[in-house]
Amino acid sequence: MDSLRSLWPYLKMHQRQYVIGMVLVIFANTINLLPFYFIRLVIDGLTGARDGNPGTPGITLAQAGWYALGIVVAAVSAGIFMLYMRRLIVVASRQTEYEIRRDIFAHLQGLDKPYYDRASTGDLMNRLTGDLSAVRETLGFGAWQIVNIVSGFLTSFAVMFSLSWQLTLIVLAVVPIIVGVLTYLARLINVRHRLAQEQNSKIAGKAQENFSGARVVKGYAIEDREISEYKAMNLELLKRNIALTKVDGPLRSFMSLLLGLAFALILLVGGRLILNSNGAFTVGMFVQFVGTLERLTFPMLMIGWITGVTQRGLASWLRLRELYDARAQVQDVPGRTDTSIRTLAGDLRFQNVSMNYGTREVLRNIDLHVPAGTFLGITGPTGSGKTVLGQLITRSMDPSSGVVRMDGHDLRVIPLRLLHDVVAVVPQEPFLFGDTLANNIAFGVEKQELPVVKTGVSVVGAPLPPNIPQQPDPERVRNAARLAGLLEDIEGFPDGFETLLGERGVTLSGGQRQRTAIARAIVREPAILILDDSLSAVDTETERKILDGLREVSAGRTVILIAHRVSTLRHADRIVVLEEGRVTEQGSHDELLDLNGHYAELERLQRLASDLDEEDDAIADPEAAADRLAARREAIREAQSQQPRSQQTQPNQTQTRQEVLK
């Protein structure tokens, strides 16, 4: 009942279609019983004409013709009613499917990063396809068949009782057995269908990951292992579907068996009634009774099938409801969100901010002020909390304690839509769409022209959504590509900006994907631009071009550049060093070198590594190269001996030295 109650808002939007359709089903079932009445009249008329009793009414040829015409008219009328019924109810189920899919997709768009960190893409896809189809089948074919069965039973039993209550009781004796067995099997069907759908979700997720990571699979030559794992998952699905079939399959055979037994008893008892009733129960009445019971055969057989369809639909709806019930951890809260805030300049302040993942403290007591228009660099060992710091600015999550402010406002009172409009993020692993380069770069602009999609409303009578093709400003896109150091690459493509990218941008190199993502952020002209290690896949010359472009667009904007390379950070107005979730150093490039701390050591190690690469390339003699490398190793050891012991033992720094020495 809870499932039906939660579906009611969608059914209510189409109640007129469902009500008219159900009435037509009842009319059709009533009319379908008329042919057996006409057959009874014909049979009784013929037998009466041949019994030799002048008092028994016979039948004329004209009467038989009218009865035959009545049978045809009844069949045609019932067919017309059923046709219009199917058009009403099946169309309503398709429209409801559209509305549910629209509303769920809109709801999923409002969920936050923590939800998608936990969710499986394959599972979401399976719920929006397989589970939604099961719900639609229940609301369409299943709904009208339920009414068809109920109305068919009521009208048929009313006629059968009027003909012979004794024979009707025999039929009724079979019904409790059917209901009991169906109730038991329905529960098993619900459970086993849910298990099968969960396995379907796992298979969809496995396939999605393999298709997206095809390069990795082939690169490691593990196709056979992946095929074996996929085979094992398919075998598990086969087992679960077979378990479902073992419950679902025998229903029809069981119904046929019970009906066969009922027909045998009716033939035996009915024959005795005809012989012993002295004309009160005629052959024509017996034929009408059997014909009416025959009309019940299909509904009885369909009870098992409809039970399976309904249980699968309800189980699938529960899985869809889980998507509806998911809530974003970060969202606008009525009464707290200040809708009067219209603009933001990008002044950031972290006040005693800490962030915990379970029992693990990722950020600890961060106090940091980033004035609007500052070019801020952030560095630190892996796992020090750099990315988390950037995610707090976009409210991908809220801090466990402390306050993050923008222009003096607590981020939690700023409308999320406004916050996301003024902040652009370039992640280390950008996502590109299977579209043209121009549309990928201009992905986040001109969205204000799109109409708001209303949810929770009926599609009946609603105008078709306008087709709004994406038409990015060519000059704006070109300038963003230039600032991102991508223009020369694009001009070298045969189709230029109209080059179609493969799924997730696989036709581009890693550096080109990063630069495309940078151009996508720049073209939005945000108040705050965050680059999360997004220059890691480009060479030093391209890095220089991108940094020149960033300095050009940074005027009046807050730019936060998260990176590991000193060459990327050295021209920032201010640099912050994070270690174990705490700010341990901050200042300009020169000021941090004078501190002789982590940043200074990082600069020395990277400079030594660069010198080694250059000199090793210049030395052709392997023995001379080995001597030079040994000398450099000794120089690194000397540099280590001059550092405080606490810095010598930091695991991330030791790892960096080992990488250089290798």
Helices and strands as residue ranges (DSSP letters): H 2-12, H 15-31, H 34-50, H 61-109, H 113-118, H 121-126, I 127-131, H 132-137, I 138-142, H 143-163, H 165-212, H 214-219, H 223-248, H 250-276, H 283-325, E 348-357, E 360-370, E 375-379, H 386-393, E 401-406, E 409-410, G 411-413, H 416-422, E 423-426, H 437-441, G 447-449, H 474-483, H 487-491, G 496-498, G 503-505, H 510-522, E 528-532, H 540-553, E 558-562, H 566-569, E 574-579, E 582-587, H 589-595, H 598-618, H 622-641, H 645-648, H 651-661
